[in-house]
Amino acid sequence: MQSRTNDLQDFRQQVDLYLDKALNTEDERALLDRVNHDPNYSRVLSKEQNFRKFIKQNVKRAEASPDFIQAIKNKIRID
């Protein structure tokens, strides 16, 4: 059971790297091959893609004012 948990954790890390476009071509192919051959892995990838899409579409970031940005720059230069 522990092996299955570790395998899933490793897969989730690979999914994160894949979605962040941080995997090399060989690892990306291996990940997609796993996804294509195992419906459980396919569901994990799909859920993560849907979650990221939801976040991007529904979470709005507050805009930083130019004065705020300048205040941070000034503080960095002083310290």
N, CA, C and O atoms as CSV, one atom per row, in Angstrom:
chain,resi,resn,atom,element,x,y,z
A,1,MET,N,N,0.824,-1.195,0.000
A,1,MET,CA,C,0.000,0.000,0.000
A,1,MET,C,C,0.865,1.255,0.000
A,1,MET,O,O,0.559,2.229,-0.687
A,2,GLN,N,N,1.950,1.223,0.776
A,2,GLN,CA,C,2.860,2.365,0.849
A,2,GLN,C,C,3.476,2.652,-0.517
A,2,GLN,O,O,3.669,3.809,-0.892
A,3,SER,N,N,3.781,1.588,-1.252
A,3,SER,CA,C,4.354,1.749,-2.582
A,3,SER,C,C,3.388,2.475,-3.509
A,3,SER,O,O,3.796,3.338,-4.286
A,4,ARG,N,N,2.114,2.124,-3.427
A,4,ARG,CA,C,1.077,2.764,-4.269
A,4,ARG,C,C,0.961,4.247,-3.920
A,4,ARG,O,O,0.801,5.086,-4.806
A,5,THR,N,N,1.042,4.570,-2.612
A,5,THR,CA,C,0.968,5.959,-2.172
A,5,THR,C,C,2.158,6.748,-2.698
A,5,THR,O,O,1.992,7.861,-3.196
A,6,ASN,N,N,3.353,6.185,-2.593
A,6,ASN,CA,C,4.548,6.853,-3.098
A,6,ASN,C,C,4.478,7.036,-4.604
A,6,ASN,O,O,4.880,8.072,-5.132
A,7,ASP,N,N,3.966,6.025,-5.292
A,7,ASP,CA,C,3.838,6.092,-6.741
A,7,ASP,C,C,2.887,7.220,-7.139
A,7,ASP,O,O,3.161,7.963,-8.081
A,8,LEU,N,N,1.783,7.343,-6.426
A,8,LEU,CA,C,0.815,8.398,-6.724
A,8,LEU,C,C,1.406,9.770,-6.419
A,8,LEU,O,O,1.181,10.718,-7.171
A,9,GLN,N,N,2.152,9.886,-5.332
A,9,GLN,CA,C,2.805,11.153,-4.998
A,9,GLN,C,C,3.813,11.532,-6.081
A,9,GLN,O,O,3.877,12.688,-6.499
A,10,ASP,N,N,4.586,10.571,-6.525
A,10,ASP,CA,C,5.547,10.823,-7.606
A,10,ASP,C,C,4.829,11.247,-8.880
A,10,ASP,O,O,5.271,12.153,-9.586
A,11,PHE,N,N,3.710,10.574,-9.164
A,11,PHE,CA,C,2.945,10.925,-10.351
A,11,PHE,C,C,2.403,12.344,-10.247
A,11,PHE,O,O,2.451,13.096,-11.220
A,12,ARG,N,N,1.894,12.716,-9.087
A,12,ARG,CA,C,1.371,14.072,-8.900
A,12,ARG,C,C,2.474,15.121,-9.094
A,12,ARG,O,O,2.230,16.185,-9.662
A,13,GLN,N,N,3.666,14.820,-8.628
A,13,GLN,CA,C,4.791,15.736,-8.848
A,13,GLN,C,C,5.082,15.865,-10.341
A,13,GLN,O,O,5.334,16.962,-10.838
A,14,GLN,N,N,5.045,14.754,-11.042
A,14,GLN,CA,C,5.271,14.783,-12.483
A,14,GLN,C,C,4.175,15.580,-13.188
A,14,GLN,O,O,4.455,16.315,-14.135
A,15,VAL,N,N,2.940,15.438,-12.735
A,15,VAL,CA,C,1.820,16.194,-13.309
A,15,VAL,C,C,2.042,17.690,-13.103
A,15,VAL,O,O,1.847,18.485,-14.022
A,16,ASP,N,N,2.449,18.067,-11.897
A,16,ASP,CA,C,2.724,19.485,-11.636
A,16,ASP,C,C,3.807,20.015,-12.570
A,16,ASP,O,O,3.667,21.096,-13.143
A,17,LEU,N,N,4.871,19.262,-12.717
A,17,LEU,CA,C,5.951,19.689,-13.615
A,17,LEU,C,C,5.462,19.760,-15.056
A,17,LEU,O,O,5.818,20.681,-15.791
A,18,TYR,N,N,4.652,18.797,-15.459
A,18,TYR,CA,C,4.117,18.771,-16.820
A,18,TYR,C,C,3.252,20.002,-17.084
A,18,TYR,O,O,3.410,20.666,-18.108
A,19,LEU,N,N,2.348,20.304,-16.169
A,19,LEU,CA,C,1.456,21.436,-16.356
A,19,LEU,C,C,2.194,22.772,-16.250
A,19,LEU,O,O,1.744,23.781,-16.793
A,20,ASP,N,N,3.323,22.772,-15.550
A,20,ASP,CA,C,4.163,23.975,-15.468
A,20,ASP,C,C,5.140,24.059,-16.632
A,20,ASP,O,O,5.946,24.985,-16.718
A,21,LYS,N,N,5.058,23.082,-17.523
A,21,LYS,CA,C,5.943,22.985,-18.684
A,21,LYS,C,C,7.420,22.924,-18.270
A,21,LYS,O,O,8.285,23.569,-18.863
A,22,ALA,N,N,7.667,22.126,-17.234
A,22,ALA,CA,C,9.022,21.993,-16.706
A,22,ALA,C,C,9.610,20.606,-16.915
A,22,ALA,O,O,10.702,20.321,-16.423
A,23,LEU,N,N,8.905,19.735,-17.636
A,23,LEU,CA,C,9.428,18.398,-17.911
A,23,LEU,C,C,10.191,18.390,-19.227
A,23,LEU,O,O,9.841,19.100,-20.170
A,24,ASN,N,N,11.238,17.575,-19.275
A,24,ASN,CA,C,11.917,17.406,-20.560
A,24,ASN,C,C,11.052,16.498,-21.440
A,24,ASN,O,O,10.109,15.870,-20.959
A,25,THR,N,N,11.375,16.439,-22.703
A,25,THR,CA,C,10.553,15.726,-23.683
A,25,THR,C,C,10.384,14.255,-23.336
A,25,THR,O,O,9.288,13.708,-23.458
A,26,GLU,N,N,11.446,13.623,-22.911
A,26,GLU,CA,C,11.392,12.189,-22.587
A,26,GLU,C,C,10.463,11.917,-21.407
A,26,GLU,O,O,9.643,10.999,-21.455
A,27,ASP,N,N,10.593,12.715,-20.348
A,27,ASP,CA,C,9.734,12.536,-19.180
A,27,ASP,C,C,8.283,12.868,-19.502
A,27,ASP,O,O,7.366,12.236,-18.980
A,28,GLU,N,N,8.080,13.854,-20.356
A,28,GLU,CA,C,6.718,14.209,-20.766
A,28,GLU,C,C,6.055,13.053,-21.514
A,28,GLU,O,O,4.894,12.725,-21.269
A,29,ARG,N,N,6.803,12.447,-22.422
A,29,ARG,CA,C,6.267,11.296,-23.164
A,29,ARG,C,C,5.931,10.147,-22.222
A,29,ARG,O,O,4.893,9.503,-22.371
A,30,ALA,N,N,6.807,9.889,-21.252
A,30,ALA,CA,C,6.576,8.804,-20.294
A,30,ALA,C,C,5.315,9.084,-19.467
A,30,ALA,O,O,4.518,8.180,-19.215
A,31,LEU,N,N,5.144,10.325,-19.053
A,31,LEU,CA,C,3.960,10.694,-18.286
A,31,LEU,C,C,2.698,10.498,-19.114
A,31,LEU,O,O,1.733,9.899,-18.639
A,32,LEU,N,N,2.695,10.988,-20.327
A,32,LEU,CA,C,1.516,10.868,-21.180
A,32,LEU,C,C,1.224,9.409,-21.519
A,32,LEU,O,O,0.064,9.027,-21.674
A,33,ASP,N,N,2.261,8.600,-21.635
A,33,ASP,CA,C,2.071,7.168,-21.874
A,33,ASP,C,C,1.374,6.520,-20.678
A,33,ASP,O,O,0.463,5.708,-20.840
A,34,ARG,N,N,1.818,6.894,-19.474
A,34,ARG,CA,C,1.174,6.383,-18.257
A,34,ARG,C,C,-0.295,6.784,-18.215
A,34,ARG,O,O,-1.165,5.975,-17.892
A,35,VAL,N,N,-0.556,8.043,-18.545
A,35,VAL,CA,C,-1.931,8.563,-18.526
A,35,VAL,C,C,-2.801,7.818,-19.530
A,35,VAL,O,O,-3.952,7.489,-19.240
A,36,ASN,N,N,-2.251,7.554,-20.708
A,36,ASN,CA,C,-3.023,6.877,-21.752
A,36,ASN,C,C,-3.317,5.411,-21.427
A,36,ASN,O,O,-4.274,4.837,-21.946
A,37,HIS,N,N,-2.495,4.812,-20.572
A,37,HIS,CA,C,-2.669,3.393,-20.273
A,37,HIS,C,C,-3.346,3.106,-18.933
A,37,HIS,O,O,-3.667,1.954,-18.642
A,38,ASP,N,N,-3.563,4.121,-18.127
A,38,ASP,CA,C,-4.180,3.890,-16.815
A,38,ASP,C,C,-5.251,4.949,-16.561
A,38,ASP,O,O,-4.929,6.131,-16.435
A,39,PRO,N,N,-6.505,4.546,-16.484
A,39,PRO,CA,C,-7.592,5.517,-16.284
A,39,PRO,C,C,-7.480,6.292,-14.964
A,39,PRO,O,O,-7.927,7.435,-14.876
A,40,ASN,N,N,-6.882,5.669,-13.939
A,40,ASN,CA,C,-6.715,6.379,-12.662
A,40,ASN,C,C,-5.773,7.570,-12.829
A,40,ASN,O,O,-6.041,8.656,-12.314
A,41,TYR,N,N,-4.688,7.368,-13.538
A,41,TYR,CA,C,-3.751,8.466,-13.768
A,41,TYR,C,C,-4.389,9.517,-14.669
A,41,TYR,O,O,-4.144,10.713,-14.507
A,42,SER,N,N,-5.196,9.073,-15.606
A,42,SER,CA,C,-5.892,10.004,-16.482
A,42,SER,C,C,-6.823,10.906,-15.680
A,42,SER,O,O,-6.919,12.103,-15.950
A,43,ARG,N,N,-7.498,10.338,-14.708
A,43,ARG,CA,C,-8.400,11.127,-13.854
A,43,ARG,C,C,-7.622,12.141,-13.020
A,43,ARG,O,O,-8.058,13.281,-12.859
A,44,VAL,N,N,-6.478,11.730,-12.495
A,44,VAL,CA,C,-5.654,12.642,-11.694
A,44,VAL,C,C,-5.220,13.835,-12.542
A,44,VAL,O,O,-5.327,14.981,-12.106
A,45,LEU,N,N,-4.736,13.571,-13.740
A,45,LEU,CA,C,-4.305,14.645,-14.633
A,45,LEU,C,C,-5.482,15.548,-14.990
A,45,LEU,O,O,-5.353,16.772,-14.972
A,46,SER,N,N,-6.599,14.968,-15.306
A,46,SER,CA,C,-7.777,15.740,-15.683
A,46,SER,C,C,-8.254,16.633,-14.540
A,46,SER,O,O,-8.586,17.798,-14.758
A,47,LYS,N,N,-8.287,16.093,-13.334
A,47,LYS,CA,C,-8.703,16.885,-12.176
A,47,LYS,C,C,-7.772,18.079,-11.964
A,47,LYS,O,O,-8.226,19.193,-11.700
A,48,GLU,N,N,-6.474,17.837,-12.082
A,48,GLU,CA,C,-5.511,18.918,-11.875
A,48,GLU,C,C,-5.650,19.975,-12.967
A,48,GLU,O,O,-5.579,21.170,-12.680
A,49,GLN,N,N,-5.845,19.554,-14.203
A,49,GLN,CA,C,-6.037,20.511,-15.297
A,49,GLN,C,C,-7.300,21.334,-15.065
A,49,GLN,O,O,-7.289,22.552,-15.242
A,50,ASN,N,N,-8.384,20.676,-14.671
A,50,ASN,CA,C,-9.637,21.388,-14.411
A,50,ASN,C,C,-9.507,22.352,-13.241
A,50,ASN,O,O,-10.046,23.458,-13.283
A,51,PHE,N,N,-8.794,21.937,-12.196
A,51,PHE,CA,C,-8.585,22.800,-11.035
A,51,PHE,C,C,-7.801,24.049,-11.427
A,51,PHE,O,O,-8.169,25.161,-11.050
A,52,ARG,N,N,-6.737,23.867,-12.172
A,52,ARG,CA,C,-5.926,25.013,-12.592
A,52,ARG,C,C,-6.724,25.950,-13.501
A,52,ARG,O,O,-6.608,27.172,-13.403
A,53,LYS,N,N,-7.519,25.377,-14.370
A,53,LYS,CA,C,-8.355,26.189,-15.253
A,53,LYS,C,C,-9.360,26.996,-14.426
A,53,LYS,O,O,-9.562,28.183,-14.683
A,54,PHE,N,N,-9.983,26.363,-13.444
A,54,PHE,CA,C,-10.932,27.041,-12.568
A,54,PHE,C,C,-10.263,28.211,-11.849
A,54,PHE,O,O,-10.806,29.315,-11.801
A,55,ILE,N,N,-9.096,27.962,-11.300
A,55,ILE,CA,C,-8.371,29.013,-10.573
A,55,ILE,C,C,-8.062,30.180,-11.501
A,55,ILE,O,O,-8.302,31.332,-11.141
A,56,LYS,N,N,-7.542,29.906,-12.670
A,56,LYS,CA,C,-7.189,30.969,-13.608
A,56,LYS,C,C,-8.399,31.798,-14.019
A,56,LYS,O,O,-8.291,33.010,-14.203
A,57,GLN,N,N,-9.544,31.151,-14.161
A,57,GLN,CA,C,-10.736,31.854,-14.626
A,57,GLN,C,C,-11.485,32.574,-13.515
A,57,GLN,O,O,-12.182,33.552,-13.783
A,58,ASN,N,N,-11.358,32.112,-12.276
A,58,ASN,CA,C,-12.204,32.633,-11.211
A,58,ASN,C,C,-11.502,33.417,-10.109
A,58,ASN,O,O,-12.166,34.094,-9.324
A,59,VAL,N,N,-10.206,33.342,-10.034
A,59,VAL,CA,C,-9.503,34.081,-8.996
A,59,VAL,C,C,-8.896,35.324,-9.632
A,59,VAL,O,O,-8.082,35.243,-10.552
A,60,LYS,N,N,-9.308,36.454,-9.125
A,60,LYS,CA,C,-8.813,37.727,-9.650
A,60,LYS,C,C,-7.775,38.296,-8.698
A,60,LYS,O,O,-7.998,38.372,-7.490
A,61,ARG,N,N,-6.654,38.689,-9.247
A,61,ARG,CA,C,-5.599,39.299,-8.448
A,61,ARG,C,C,-5.842,40.794,-8.351
A,61,ARG,O,O,-6.264,41.440,-9.310
A,62,ALA,N,N,-5.569,41.315,-7.192
A,62,ALA,CA,C,-5.675,42.755,-7.010
A,62,ALA,C,C,-4.500,43.417,-7.734
A,62,ALA,O,O,-3.372,42.925,-7.701
A,63,GLU,N,N,-4.785,44.517,-8.370
A,63,GLU,CA,C,-3.740,45.250,-9.072
A,63,GLU,C,C,-2.943,46.084,-8.068
A,63,GLU,O,O,-3.512,46.682,-7.155
A,64,ALA,N,N,-1.652,46.116,-8.244
A,64,ALA,CA,C,-0.801,46.945,-7.405
A,64,ALA,C,C,-0.703,48.327,-8.037
A,64,ALA,O,O,-0.462,48.467,-9.236
A,65,SER,N,N,-0.896,49.334,-7.209
A,65,SER,CA,C,-0.828,50.698,-7.736
A,65,SER,C,C,0.624,51.067,-8.018
A,65,SER,O,O,1.538,50.518,-7.402
A,66,PRO,N,N,0.835,51.990,-8.942
A,66,PRO,CA,C,2.209,52.436,-9.226
A,66,PRO,C,C,2.903,53.001,-7.990
A,66,PRO,O,O,4.110,52.822,-7.827
A,67,ASP,N,N,2.152,53.686,-7.110
A,67,ASP,CA,C,2.744,54.232,-5.880
A,67,ASP,C,C,3.236,53.116,-4.966
A,67,ASP,O,O,4.298,53.227,-4.353
A,68,PHE,N,N,2.465,52.050,-4.880
A,68,PHE,CA,C,2.851,50.914,-4.050
A,68,PHE,C,C,4.121,50.263,-4.592
A,68,PHE,O,O,5.026,49.927,-3.828
A,69,ILE,N,N,4.185,50.089,-5.887
A,69,ILE,CA,C,5.370,49.503,-6.522
A,69,ILE,C,C,6.593,50.365,-6.270
A,69,ILE,O,O,7.664,49.856,-5.939
A,70,GLN,N,N,6.428,51.680,-6.428
A,70,GLN,CA,C,7.542,52.595,-6.205
A,70,GLN,C,C,7.985,52.567,-4.749
A,70,GLN,O,O,9.183,52.637,-4.471
A,71,ALA,N,N,7.047,52.466,-3.815
A,71,ALA,CA,C,7.392,52.407,-2.392
A,71,ALA,C,C,8.224,51.168,-2.095
A,71,ALA,O,O,9.174,51.228,-1.314
A,72,ILE,N,N,7.875,50.057,-2.708
A,72,ILE,CA,C,8.666,48.831,-2.514
A,72,ILE,C,C,10.065,49.003,-3.093
A,72,ILE,O,O,11.049,48.622,-2.460
A,73,LYS,N,N,10.160,49.572,-4.288
A,73,LYS,CA,C,11.478,49.803,-4.905
A,73,LYS,C,C,12.333,50.708,-4.030
A,73,LYS,O,O,13.525,50.459,-3.848
A,74,ASN,N,N,11.727,51.755,-3.492
A,74,ASN,CA,C,12.473,52.689,-2.637
A,74,ASN,C,C,12.947,51.986,-1.377
A,74,ASN,O,O,14.071,52.210,-0.928
A,75,LYS,N,N,12.118,51.155,-0.812
A,75,LYS,CA,C,12.498,50.432,0.408
A,75,LYS,C,C,13.647,49.472,0.123
A,75,LYS,O,O,14.550,49.327,0.946
A,76,ILE,N,N,13.622,48.834,-1.003
A,76,ILE,CA,C,14.690,47.899,-1.374
A,76,ILE,C,C,16.010,48.645,-1.536
A,76,ILE,O,O,17.054,48.166,-1.094
A,77,ARG,N,N,15.967,49.800,-2.159
A,77,ARG,CA,C,17.185,50.586,-2.383
A,77,ARG,C,C,17.781,51.108,-1.073
A,77,ARG,O,O,19.000,51.223,-0.949
A,78,ILE,N,N,16.931,51.423,-0.105
A,78,ILE,CA,C,17.400,51.972,1.163
A,78,ILE,C,C,18.049,50.891,2.005
A,78,ILE,O,O,19.091,51.128,2.616
A,79,ASP,N,N,17.449,49.701,2.050
A,79,ASP,CA,C,17.943,48.639,2.925
A,79,ASP,C,C,19.118,47.962,2.368
A,79,ASP,O,O,19.652,47.042,2.988
